């Protein structure tokens, strides 16, 4: 019950961030819990994000 109240709607998501928006990765490290980062055609980030952060990153959301 306490976990549900503290959760605030956070959920795990995958984001594909273009390299020219790489500064967003720094924001994710500050405001979310980054679990994995892979560099390929884009920067693929798996993170646990709050609804606020998800709204800011909506353009890059994959899952």
PDB file of N, CA, C and O in Angstrom:
ATOM      1  N   UNK A   1       0.816  -1.185   0.000  1.00  0.00           N
ATOM      2  CA  UNK A   1       0.000   0.000   0.000  1.00  0.00           C
ATOM      3  C   UNK A   1       0.865   1.257   0.000  1.00  0.00           C
ATOM      4  O   UNK A   1       0.569   2.210  -0.720  1.00  0.00           O
ATOM      5  N   UNK A   2       1.922   1.270   0.792  1.00  0.00           N
ATOM      6  CA  UNK A   2       2.812   2.428   0.823  1.00  0.00           C
ATOM      7  C   UNK A   2       3.486   2.597  -0.538  1.00  0.00           C
ATOM      8  O   UNK A   2       3.609   3.715  -1.039  1.00  0.00           O
ATOM      9  N   UNK A   3       3.919   1.493  -1.130  1.00  0.00           N
ATOM     10  CA  UNK A   3       4.560   1.551  -2.442  1.00  0.00           C
ATOM     11  C   UNK A   3       3.659   2.156  -3.497  1.00  0.00           C
ATOM     12  O   UNK A   3       4.118   2.920  -4.347  1.00  0.00           O
ATOM     13  N   UNK A   4       2.386   1.824  -3.449  1.00  0.00           N
ATOM     14  CA  UNK A   4       1.440   2.371  -4.416  1.00  0.00           C
ATOM     15  C   UNK A   4       1.301   3.880  -4.249  1.00  0.00           C
ATOM     16  O   UNK A   4       1.211   4.609  -5.237  1.00  0.00           O
ATOM     17  N   UNK A   5       1.284   4.341  -3.027  1.00  0.00           N
ATOM     18  CA  UNK A   5       1.149   5.782  -2.786  1.00  0.00           C
ATOM     19  C   UNK A   5       2.400   6.538  -3.196  1.00  0.00           C
ATOM     20  O   UNK A   5       2.306   7.649  -3.717  1.00  0.00           O
ATOM     21  N   UNK A   6       3.558   5.960  -2.971  1.00  0.00           N
ATOM     22  CA  UNK A   6       4.811   6.628  -3.322  1.00  0.00           C
ATOM     23  C   UNK A   6       5.141   6.510  -4.802  1.00  0.00           C
ATOM     24  O   UNK A   6       5.918   7.308  -5.326  1.00  0.00           O
ATOM     25  N   UNK A   7       4.569   5.539  -5.472  1.00  0.00           N
ATOM     26  CA  UNK A   7       4.868   5.277  -6.877  1.00  0.00           C
ATOM     27  C   UNK A   7       4.563   6.476  -7.756  1.00  0.00           C
ATOM     28  O   UNK A   7       5.398   6.850  -8.579  1.00  0.00           O
ATOM     29  N   UNK A   8       3.418   7.080  -7.614  1.00  0.00           N
ATOM     30  CA  UNK A   8       3.053   8.246  -8.400  1.00  0.00           C
ATOM     31  C   UNK A   8       2.845   7.967  -9.877  1.00  0.00           C
ATOM     32  O   UNK A   8       2.898   8.890 -10.690  1.00  0.00           O
ATOM     33  N   UNK A   9       2.609   6.715 -10.240  1.00  0.00           N
ATOM     34  CA  UNK A   9       2.342   6.399 -11.638  1.00  0.00           C
ATOM     35  C   UNK A   9       3.578   6.136 -12.479  1.00  0.00           C
ATOM     36  O   UNK A   9       3.493   6.130 -13.707  1.00  0.00           O
ATOM     37  N   UNK A  10       4.707   5.922 -11.858  1.00  0.00           N
ATOM     38  CA  UNK A  10       5.939   5.643 -12.601  1.00  0.00           C
ATOM     39  C   UNK A  10       5.812   4.329 -13.348  1.00  0.00           C
ATOM     40  O   UNK A  10       5.161   3.390 -12.889  1.00  0.00           O
ATOM     41  N   UNK A  11       6.455   4.283 -14.521  1.00  0.00           N
ATOM     42  CA  UNK A  11       6.454   3.027 -15.275  1.00  0.00           C
ATOM     43  C   UNK A  11       7.706   2.912 -16.111  1.00  0.00           C
ATOM     44  O   UNK A  11       8.332   3.909 -16.472  1.00  0.00           O
ATOM     45  N   UNK A  12       8.061   1.669 -16.412  1.00  0.00           N
ATOM     46  CA  UNK A  12       9.253   1.391 -17.220  1.00  0.00           C
ATOM     47  C   UNK A  12       8.908   1.649 -18.687  1.00  0.00           C
ATOM     48  O   UNK A  12       7.841   1.262 -19.164  1.00  0.00           O
ATOM     49  N   UNK A  13       9.816   2.300 -19.384  1.00  0.00           N
ATOM     50  CA  UNK A  13       9.590   2.584 -20.801  1.00  0.00           C
ATOM     51  C   UNK A  13      10.910   2.523 -21.556  1.00  0.00           C
ATOM     52  O   UNK A  13      11.990   2.552 -20.966  1.00  0.00           O
ATOM     53  N   UNK A  14      10.792   2.437 -22.871  1.00  0.00           N
ATOM     54  CA  UNK A  14      11.947   2.462 -23.757  1.00  0.00           C
ATOM     55  C   UNK A  14      11.822   3.701 -24.631  1.00  0.00           C
ATOM     56  O   UNK A  14      10.781   3.953 -25.237  1.00  0.00           O
ATOM     57  N   UNK A  15      12.900   4.462 -24.681  1.00  0.00           N
ATOM     58  CA  UNK A  15      12.944   5.691 -25.476  1.00  0.00           C
ATOM     59  C   UNK A  15      14.062   5.569 -26.498  1.00  0.00           C
ATOM     60  O   UNK A  15      15.128   5.030 -26.200  1.00  0.00           O
ATOM     61  N   UNK A  16      13.822   6.066 -27.691  1.00  0.00           N
ATOM     62  CA  UNK A  16      14.864   6.154 -28.724  1.00  0.00           C
ATOM     63  C   UNK A  16      15.114   7.628 -28.982  1.00  0.00           C
ATOM     64  O   UNK A  16      14.309   8.308 -29.620  1.00  0.00           O
ATOM     65  N   UNK A  17      16.230   8.109 -28.481  1.00  0.00           N
ATOM     66  CA  UNK A  17      16.559   9.528 -28.554  1.00  0.00           C
ATOM     67  C   UNK A  17      17.590   9.749 -29.654  1.00  0.00           C
ATOM     68  O   UNK A  17      18.625   9.083 -29.663  1.00  0.00           O
ATOM     69  N   UNK A  18      17.333  10.673 -30.587  1.00  0.00           N
ATOM     70  CA  UNK A  18      18.326  10.979 -31.618  1.00  0.00           C
ATOM     71  C   UNK A  18      19.569  11.608 -30.984  1.00  0.00           C
ATOM     72  O   UNK A  18      19.484  12.245 -29.934  1.00  0.00           O
ATOM     73  N   UNK A  19      20.715  11.424 -31.629  1.00  0.00           N
ATOM     74  CA  UNK A  19      21.961  11.941 -31.070  1.00  0.00           C
ATOM     75  C   UNK A  19      21.948  13.458 -30.926  1.00  0.00           C
ATOM     76  O   UNK A  19      22.576  13.992 -30.011  1.00  0.00           O
ATOM     77  N   UNK A  20      21.244  14.164 -31.814  1.00  0.00           N
ATOM     78  CA  UNK A  20      21.219  15.624 -31.704  1.00  0.00           C
ATOM     79  C   UNK A  20      20.393  16.107 -30.513  1.00  0.00           C
ATOM     80  O   UNK A  20      20.416  17.294 -30.189  1.00  0.00           O
ATOM     81  N   UNK A  21      19.664  15.203 -29.857  1.00  0.00           N
ATOM     82  CA  UNK A  21      18.891  15.507 -28.638  1.00  0.00           C
ATOM     83  C   UNK A  21      19.514  14.805 -27.439  1.00  0.00           C
ATOM     84  O   UNK A  21      18.827  14.538 -26.452  1.00  0.00           O
ATOM     85  N   UNK A  22      20.789  14.507 -27.513  1.00  0.00           N
ATOM     86  CA  UNK A  22      21.480  13.749 -26.475  1.00  0.00           C
ATOM     87  C   UNK A  22      21.418  14.386 -25.096  1.00  0.00           C
ATOM     88  O   UNK A  22      21.568  13.690 -24.092  1.00  0.00           O
ATOM     89  N   UNK A  23      21.202  15.692 -25.024  1.00  0.00           N
ATOM     90  CA  UNK A  23      21.077  16.365 -23.740  1.00  0.00           C
ATOM     91  C   UNK A  23      19.906  15.844 -22.920  1.00  0.00           C
ATOM     92  O   UNK A  23      19.894  15.967 -21.696  1.00  0.00           O
ATOM     93  N   UNK A  24      18.925  15.263 -23.597  1.00  0.00           N
ATOM     94  CA  UNK A  24      17.783  14.691 -22.886  1.00  0.00           C
ATOM     95  C   UNK A  24      18.206  13.506 -22.016  1.00  0.00           C
ATOM     96  O   UNK A  24      17.565  13.205 -21.008  1.00  0.00           O
ATOM     97  N   UNK A  25      19.287  12.840 -22.414  1.00  0.00           N
ATOM     98  CA  UNK A  25      19.778  11.710 -21.609  1.00  0.00           C
ATOM     99  C   UNK A  25      20.212  12.212 -20.231  1.00  0.00           C
ATOM    100  O   UNK A  25      19.962  11.551 -19.223  1.00  0.00           O
ATOM    101  N   UNK A  26      20.855  13.367 -20.186  1.00  0.00           N
ATOM    102  CA  UNK A  26      21.240  13.958 -18.911  1.00  0.00           C
ATOM    103  C   UNK A  26      20.011  14.248 -18.055  1.00  0.00           C
ATOM    104  O   UNK A  26      20.017  14.010 -16.847  1.00  0.00           O
ATOM    105  N   UNK A  27      18.960  14.764 -18.687  1.00  0.00           N
ATOM    106  CA  UNK A  27      17.711  15.030 -17.971  1.00  0.00           C
ATOM    107  C   UNK A  27      17.131  13.740 -17.406  1.00  0.00           C
ATOM    108  O   UNK A  27      16.635  13.721 -16.279  1.00  0.00           O
ATOM    109  N   UNK A  28      17.189  12.665 -18.183  1.00  0.00           N
ATOM    110  CA  UNK A  28      16.669  11.379 -17.710  1.00  0.00           C
ATOM    111  C   UNK A  28      17.454  10.885 -16.493  1.00  0.00           C
ATOM    112  O   UNK A  28      16.863  10.357 -15.551  1.00  0.00           O
ATOM    113  N   UNK A  29      18.775  11.052 -16.504  1.00  0.00           N
ATOM    114  CA  UNK A  29      19.573  10.631 -15.349  1.00  0.00           C
ATOM    115  C   UNK A  29      19.198  11.424 -14.101  1.00  0.00           C
ATOM    116  O   UNK A  29      19.269  10.896 -12.992  1.00  0.00           O
ATOM    117  N   UNK A  30      18.802  12.682 -14.266  1.00  0.00           N
ATOM    118  CA  UNK A  30      18.426  13.519 -13.121  1.00  0.00           C
ATOM    119  C   UNK A  30      17.011  13.238 -12.636  1.00  0.00           C
ATOM    120  O   UNK A  30      16.762  13.250 -11.430  1.00  0.00           O
ATOM    121  N   UNK A  31      16.070  12.981 -13.558  1.00  0.00           N
ATOM    122  CA  UNK A  31      14.661  12.950 -13.202  1.00  0.00           C
ATOM    123  C   UNK A  31      14.000  11.576 -13.269  1.00  0.00           C
ATOM    124  O   UNK A  31      12.839  11.435 -12.885  1.00  0.00           O
ATOM    125  N   UNK A  32      14.711  10.572 -13.745  1.00  0.00           N
ATOM    126  CA  UNK A  32      14.150   9.224 -13.861  1.00  0.00           C
ATOM    127  C   UNK A  32      15.203   8.230 -13.368  1.00  0.00           C
ATOM    128  O   UNK A  32      16.312   8.613 -12.996  1.00  0.00           O
ATOM    129  N   UNK A  33      14.839   6.967 -13.371  1.00  0.00           N
ATOM    130  CA  UNK A  33      15.796   5.924 -13.009  1.00  0.00           C
ATOM    131  C   UNK A  33      16.202   5.211 -14.294  1.00  0.00           C
ATOM    132  O   UNK A  33      15.463   4.368 -14.801  1.00  0.00           O
ATOM    133  N   UNK A  34      17.371   5.549 -14.816  1.00  0.00           N
ATOM    134  CA  UNK A  34      17.866   4.958 -16.053  1.00  0.00           C
ATOM    135  C   UNK A  34      18.414   3.571 -15.738  1.00  0.00           C
ATOM    136  O   UNK A  34      19.274   3.410 -14.871  1.00  0.00           O
ATOM    137  N   UNK A  35      17.904   2.572 -16.454  1.00  0.00           N
ATOM    138  CA  UNK A  35      18.322   1.188 -16.221  1.00  0.00           C
ATOM    139  C   UNK A  35      19.317   0.698 -17.257  1.00  0.00           C
ATOM    140  O   UNK A  35      20.194  -0.106 -16.943  1.00  0.00           O
ATOM    141  N   UNK A  36      19.191   1.177 -18.493  1.00  0.00           N
ATOM    142  CA  UNK A  36      20.061   0.695 -19.561  1.00  0.00           C
ATOM    143  C   UNK A  36      20.158   1.749 -20.660  1.00  0.00           C
ATOM    144  O   UNK A  36      19.179   2.426 -20.971  1.00  0.00           O
ATOM    145  N   UNK A  37      21.349   1.879 -21.244  1.00  0.00           N
ATOM    146  CA  UNK A  37      21.561   2.777 -22.375  1.00  0.00           C
ATOM    147  C   UNK A  37      22.353   2.019 -23.425  1.00  0.00           C
ATOM    148  O   UNK A  37      23.396   1.438 -23.125  1.00  0.00           O
ATOM    149  N   UNK A  38      21.857   2.025 -24.662  1.00  0.00           N
ATOM    150  CA  UNK A  38      22.555   1.390 -25.775  1.00  0.00           C
ATOM    151  C   UNK A  38      22.680   2.396 -26.908  1.00  0.00           C
ATOM    152  O   UNK A  38      21.731   3.111 -27.230  1.00  0.00           O
ATOM    153  N   UNK A  39      23.857   2.440 -27.503  1.00  0.00           N
ATOM    154  CA  UNK A  39      24.116   3.372 -28.592  1.00  0.00           C
ATOM    155  C   UNK A  39      24.110   2.618 -29.914  1.00  0.00           C
ATOM    156  O   UNK A  39      24.887   1.683 -30.110  1.00  0.00           O
ATOM    157  N   UNK A  40      23.242   3.026 -30.806  1.00  0.00           N
ATOM    158  CA  UNK A  40      23.127   2.434 -32.134  1.00  0.00           C
ATOM    159  C   UNK A  40      22.756   3.544 -33.104  1.00  0.00           C
ATOM    160  O   UNK A  40      23.401   4.593 -33.123  1.00  0.00           O
ATOM    161  N   UNK A  41      21.722   3.324 -33.909  1.00  0.00           N
ATOM    162  CA  UNK A  41      21.229   4.378 -34.795  1.00  0.00           C
ATOM    163  C   UNK A  41      20.694   5.554 -33.987  1.00  0.00           C
ATOM    164  O   UNK A  41      20.780   6.707 -34.411  1.00  0.00           O
ATOM    165  N   UNK A  42      20.140   5.244 -32.818  1.00  0.00           N
ATOM    166  CA  UNK A  42      19.697   6.240 -31.855  1.00  0.00           C
ATOM    167  C   UNK A  42      20.222   5.828 -30.482  1.00  0.00           C
ATOM    168  O   UNK A  42      20.834   4.771 -30.335  1.00  0.00           O
ATOM    169  N   UNK A  43      19.983   6.656 -29.497  1.00  0.00           N
ATOM    170  CA  UNK A  43      20.321   6.289 -28.126  1.00  0.00           C
ATOM    171  C   UNK A  43      19.087   5.606 -27.542  1.00  0.00           C
ATOM    172  O   UNK A  43      18.070   6.255 -27.296  1.00  0.00           O
ATOM    173  N   UNK A  44      19.180   4.307 -27.324  1.00  0.00           N
ATOM    174  CA  UNK A  44      18.054   3.534 -26.784  1.00  0.00           C
ATOM    175  C   UNK A  44      18.188   3.499 -25.265  1.00  0.00           C
ATOM    176  O   UNK A  44      19.171   2.987 -24.730  1.00  0.00           O
ATOM    177  N   UNK A  45      17.201   4.043 -24.587  1.00  0.00           N
ATOM    178  CA  UNK A  45      17.241   4.162 -23.132  1.00  0.00           C
ATOM    179  C   UNK A  45      16.056   3.415 -22.525  1.00  0.00           C
ATOM    180  O   UNK A  45      14.909   3.622 -22.922  1.00  0.00           O
ATOM    181  N   UNK A  46      16.345   2.551 -21.565  1.00  0.00           N
ATOM    182  CA  UNK A  46      15.302   1.930 -20.757  1.00  0.00           C
ATOM    183  C   UNK A  46      15.345   2.621 -19.408  1.00  0.00           C
ATOM    184  O   UNK A  46      16.384   2.659 -18.749  1.00  0.00           O
ATOM    185  N   UNK A  47      14.195   3.175 -18.999  1.00  0.00           N
ATOM    186  CA  UNK A  47      14.155   3.928 -17.745  1.00  0.00           C
ATOM    187  C   UNK A  47      12.789   3.800 -17.095  1.00  0.00           C
ATOM    188  O   UNK A  47      11.791   3.519 -17.759  1.00  0.00           O
ATOM    189  N   UNK A  48      12.761   4.010 -15.788  1.00  0.00           N
ATOM    190  CA  UNK A  48      11.509   4.100 -15.048  1.00  0.00           C
ATOM    191  C   UNK A  48      11.217   5.585 -14.897  1.00  0.00           C
ATOM    192  O   UNK A  48      11.955   6.313 -14.233  1.00  0.00           O
ATOM    193  N   UNK A  49      10.125   6.026 -15.527  1.00  0.00           N
ATOM    194  CA  UNK A  49       9.810   7.453 -15.621  1.00  0.00           C
ATOM    195  C   UNK A  49       8.501   7.787 -14.917  1.00  0.00           C
ATOM    196  O   UNK A  49       7.569   6.983 -14.888  1.00  0.00           O
ATOM    197  N   UNK A  50       8.452   8.979 -14.356  1.00  0.00           N
ATOM    198  CA  UNK A  50       7.217   9.507 -13.780  1.00  0.00           C
ATOM    199  C   UNK A  50       6.342  10.018 -14.919  1.00  0.00           C
ATOM    200  O   UNK A  50       6.838  10.220 -16.027  1.00  0.00           O
ATOM    201  N   UNK A  51       5.069  10.230 -14.675  1.00  0.00           N
ATOM    202  CA  UNK A  51       4.198  10.765 -15.727  1.00  0.00           C
ATOM    203  C   UNK A  51       4.700  12.099 -16.290  1.00  0.00           C
ATOM    204  O   UNK A  51       4.566  12.349 -17.488  1.00  0.00           O
ATOM    205  N   UNK A  52       5.269  12.946 -15.453  1.00  0.00           N
ATOM    206  CA  UNK A  52       5.808  14.231 -15.913  1.00  0.00           C
ATOM    207  C   UNK A  52       6.922  14.024 -16.944  1.00  0.00           C
ATOM    208  O   UNK A  52       6.923  14.653 -18.002  1.00  0.00           O
ATOM    209  N   UNK A  53       7.863  13.143 -16.625  1.00  0.00           N
ATOM    210  CA  UNK A  53       8.989  12.876 -17.530  1.00  0.00           C
ATOM    211  C   UNK A  53       8.479  12.205 -18.803  1.00  0.00           C
ATOM    212  O   UNK A  53       8.945  12.526 -19.897  1.00  0.00           O
ATOM    213  N   UNK A  54       7.530  11.279 -18.677  1.00  0.00           N
ATOM    214  CA  UNK A  54       6.951  10.629 -19.855  1.00  0.00           C
ATOM    215  C   UNK A  54       6.330  11.656 -20.796  1.00  0.00           C
ATOM    216  O   UNK A  54       6.472  11.552 -22.015  1.00  0.00           O
ATOM    217  N   UNK A  55       5.650  12.634 -20.238  1.00  0.00           N
ATOM    218  CA  UNK A  55       5.062  13.683 -21.058  1.00  0.00           C
ATOM    219  C   UNK A  55       6.120  14.481 -21.798  1.00  0.00           C
ATOM    220  O   UNK A  55       5.917  14.848 -22.955  1.00  0.00           O
ATOM    221  N   UNK A  56       7.231  14.752 -21.159  1.00  0.00           N
ATOM    222  CA  UNK A  56       8.311  15.504 -21.785  1.00  0.00           C
ATOM    223  C   UNK A  56       9.025  14.695 -22.866  1.00  0.00           C
ATOM    224  O   UNK A  56       9.565  15.262 -23.816  1.00  0.00           O
ATOM    225  N   UNK A  57       9.026  13.385 -22.720  1.00  0.00           N
ATOM    226  CA  UNK A  57       9.753  12.501 -23.647  1.00  0.00           C
ATOM    227  C   UNK A  57       8.820  11.784 -24.619  1.00  0.00           C
ATOM    228  O   UNK A  57       9.252  10.859 -25.307  1.00  0.00           O
ATOM    229  N   UNK A  58       7.580  12.179 -24.690  1.00  0.00           N
ATOM    230  CA  UNK A  58       6.558  11.461 -25.474  1.00  0.00           C
ATOM    231  C   UNK A  58       6.958  11.237 -26.933  1.00  0.00           C
ATOM    232  O   UNK A  58       6.612  10.206 -27.510  1.00  0.00           O
ATOM    233  N   UNK A  59       7.670  12.172 -27.531  1.00  0.00           N
ATOM    234  CA  UNK A  59       8.070  12.029 -28.940  1.00  0.00           C
ATOM    235  C   UNK A  59       9.013  10.857 -29.172  1.00  0.00           C
ATOM    236  O   UNK A  59       9.100  10.333 -30.283  1.00  0.00           O
ATOM    237  N   UNK A  60       9.717  10.448 -28.125  1.00  0.00           N
ATOM    238  CA  UNK A  60      10.747   9.430 -28.264  1.00  0.00           C
ATOM    239  C   UNK A  60      10.344   8.082 -27.670  1.00  0.00           C
ATOM    240  O   UNK A  60      11.138   7.141 -27.662  1.00  0.00           O
ATOM    241  N   UNK A  61       9.119   7.992 -27.179  1.00  0.00           N
ATOM    242  CA  UNK A  61       8.621   6.795 -26.516  1.00  0.00           C
ATOM    243  C   UNK A  61       8.385   5.669 -27.528  1.00  0.00           C
ATOM    244  O   UNK A  61       7.728   5.862 -28.551  1.00  0.00           O
ATOM    245  N   UNK A  62       8.938   4.485 -27.217  1.00  0.00           N
ATOM    246  CA  UNK A  62       8.756   3.298 -28.065  1.00  0.00           C
ATOM    247  C   UNK A  62       7.759   2.364 -27.408  1.00  0.00           C
ATOM    248  O   UNK A  62       6.822   1.902 -28.059  1.00  0.00           O
ATOM    249  N   UNK A  63       7.946   2.080 -26.134  1.00  0.00           N
ATOM    250  CA  UNK A  63       7.085   1.147 -25.386  1.00  0.00           C
ATOM    251  C   UNK A  63       6.467   1.857 -24.207  1.00  0.00           C
ATOM    252  O   UNK A  63       5.710   1.251 -23.449  1.00  0.00           O
TER     253      UNK A  63
END
